[in-house]
Amino acid sequence: MALEKGIAFSSSSSEIDALGKVGRGVRTMIIPAMPRHSAAVLILAGFAFLLTSCATLQVPVSEPSFSRQHFLSATQDGISIGARPIVDEDEYLKLFDDFLPQIGIVALWVELNNTRSEAIELQPANCYLQTGNRRYHALNIHDVFERYYRGRAIRMYTVGTDLTARQSMEKVAFPFGRIEPTLKRNGLLFFEMDPALVSVWDRRAILCVSNIRLNRGSKISLEIKISHANP
C-alpha cells in the first residue's frame, strides 16, 4: 500500500518506511504533510527515539564455557543429562547484558548424551522446572525473545537486529528434536519463572526431563535437583 504524503509508522512491525510504503497487514498512523522544517525535526526526533529503543536481547557469539564444579547429572538406560544452572547476576550480564530472572526467564546450560543404539526424541514440552507444586516449562527461542521484549517493555526494534539475534541464539540454544545414537547435544535451555522467586529459584527447583521418547514407543524420565549445585 503506497501513501502519497507523510510518514508511516508500523504498529505491528518494527519496520518504519520513510517513503510511506508499508507491508501487507500492517496498521499505520499517517502524519499529514507539514512544512519541510517541521518534517525534518519530526524525522530527526524519530531517529533519536529509534536509537534509544531499538534494543534486542544480547546473545553470546560463541558457545559459553562453564566450570564443571557445579554441574549436576543424571543417567538412565543409556541417556545421561548434565545441567549447570546460571544463577548469579554477573553471569547473566556477561552472557545476555541483562539480568533475565527479573523478567521471568532463567537459564541452564544442559548437556545430553545418547549412548543408546537407537535414536531418542526430546522436545521443549518434555522439559520443565518443578518448584513446589508449580511447573515452569521450557521456552523455545521465539518465546524467549517475545518474553524479553514484553518484560522490558520494548515495543519497537529493527527487524535486522532481531533476526540476527535469533539466528545467533539458534547456535547456542539447546537443539531439541531427534538425537541419533551415540550423539551428544548441549546448549542453553531457558525456562519461564516467577520473578518473585529470583533469589531462591535455584535452591528449590528440580529439572525434569520427562517422557523421552524411544524408538520402540517406550519412554523414560530423568530428574536433577538444581539445589545440589549450590551447597
N, C-alpha and C positions, 0 to 999 in steps of 0.2 A: 504494500500500500504506500503510495507516494503522497507526501504533504507538500502543498505549494509554498508555504512560508512557515517560519518558526522552527522550534527545536522539539524533537520527540524524546520523551523520557519513558523508558520501559518500566512498568510496574510488576512484570512477571519475569523479567530477564535482566541480566546485568549489562546488556549491551545498550549504549547510547549512540545514536547516529546523528551527528550534527547536520547531515544533509537531509534529514527528515524521512529516511527510509526505515521502515520497521518490519520485522519478520512477521510471518503468519501467526495469528493467535496472540499477539502482544497488545495489551491495552496501552493507550497512550494518553498523555496530557499535552495539549498543544498550547504553547505560549504564543500569543499573537505577535505579529511583526511590530517592531518598535524602532526608534531611532538607532542608527548604527552605533553610536557611543554607548547607549544603554545596553544594546545587544552584546557588545564586546565585554562590558562589565559583567553581564549575566554569565556569559560563556566562561570568563576567567574565574568567576566565583564557583561555577560548576566544576571546573577542572580542579580548583583548590579543594572542593569537597571530595572529589574522587580520590585525590592523593591521600586524604586522611581517612577514607572509609573503605577503600578497595582492598581490604586485607583478606588474607585467607590463612588457613592453617599451615604452619611451617611443618615440613616433613623431612626426616633425615635423608640426606642424599645418598647414604650408603647404609649397609646393614650394621646396626649398632652392636657393640661388643659388651658383654657383661661378665663380671667375675662369677666364677662357678660357686662361690662361697654360699650364696643364698638361693641356689637352685633347689627345687623340690622335684621329686619324680615318683611315678607310679608305673607298674608294669603288670600286664595280664595277657596271657595267651599270645605272646609274641609281639605285643604292642606296648611300647613304652612312651610315656609323656613326661616331659620336663617343663617346669614353669618357673619363671622368675618375675615376681610382682614388681612393678615400678611404683614406688611409694613417695619418695622424697620430692619436694617441690623443685629442688635443684635439678633433679634428673628430668623432670617434665620440661623445665625451662630449657635445658640443654637439647632435648630431643625435639620439642614442639614449640618452644618460645612461649609457652602458656601452661599454667597450672590447670590442666584439664579436669581434675576431680571437682573443682569449684563449679563447673557447669555440668556435672553429672556424667563424666566419662573417665573411666580408669583403664589402665593398660597393663598387660603382662607380655613378657617375651615367652613364647611357647615353642617347644621342640617336640616333634612326634616322629618316632622311628618305627616303621613297619618291618619287622623281621620275619613275618609270616611268608608262606609260599603262595599266598593269594592276595589280591588287592582288597583294600578297605575303602569305605566311603565316609567322609566326615563333612558336615555342613554346619553353618552358624547355629541352626536350630538345635543342634546336639550339644552346644556348649553354653553353660551359664555359671554364674556365681551365686552360691547359696549363702545368705546371711539370715540366720534365724529361720523364719517361715517365709522369707521372700526370695524370689529368684530374679536375677538380673541377667538378661540374655545377651549373647554376643551381638555386636554390631557389625554390619558389613561396611564397606568403605563409603558407600553413599550415605548411610545412616550417620557415620562419624562426622562427615562434613556438614550435613544438614543440622545435626545436633550442635555442632560447633558454631555455625552461623546463628542459629536461634539463641544459643546460650550467651553469645557475645553481642547479640542484637545487631549483627551485620546484615544490612538489607541490600547492600549493593557491592558487587565485586566484579572484576573483569573476567570474562569467560576464559580467556587465555591463561590467566594466572590460576584460576580454579582448576582448569583441565590439567595443567602441568603438575599441580599439587596432587591431584587424584592419581595421575599416572605414576608419580613418584611413590605414592602410598602403596600402589599395587606391587612395587618392588620390595617393600619391607614388611607388608602386612602378611599375616599367616594365610597361605593359599589353600582354601577349602576345596573340596571335591574328591576325586578318586586318587588314592595313593597306592601306587603299584608296589609289588613285593620288593623287599629289601631297600626301599627308598626312605629317605629322611626328609622331612619338611620342617621349616621353622619360620617364625615371623612374629610381628606384633599382633596381639589379639586384644580387641577393645570391647568393653562392656559398659552398659548403662549402669549408673549407680546414683543412689540418693545423695545429693550434695551435703545433706546433714551428716552423712557418715564419712566425710572426707578424712577425718583424723583417726578413724577406727576401722575402716572397712577391711584393711589388710590383717587385722587381728581377729576378725570374725568370719571371714569368707572362706568358703570351700569351693575350689574349682571342680566343676562336674562336667565330665565329657561322657555323655550318655548315649546309649543305643548306637554305638559304632557298628555300621553295617558290614557284615562279612559276605563273601560271595555266595555262600550256601544258604543265606537267609537268616542265619543266627546273628545275635547282637551281643556286644559286651559294653560295660561301662567302667569308667575309672574316676577316682576322686583324689584330689590333692588338697590338704589343709594348708591354706595360704599362711596362716598364723605361724606355722613351723619355720617359715623363712625369716621370722623376726623374733627370735627367742628373747 
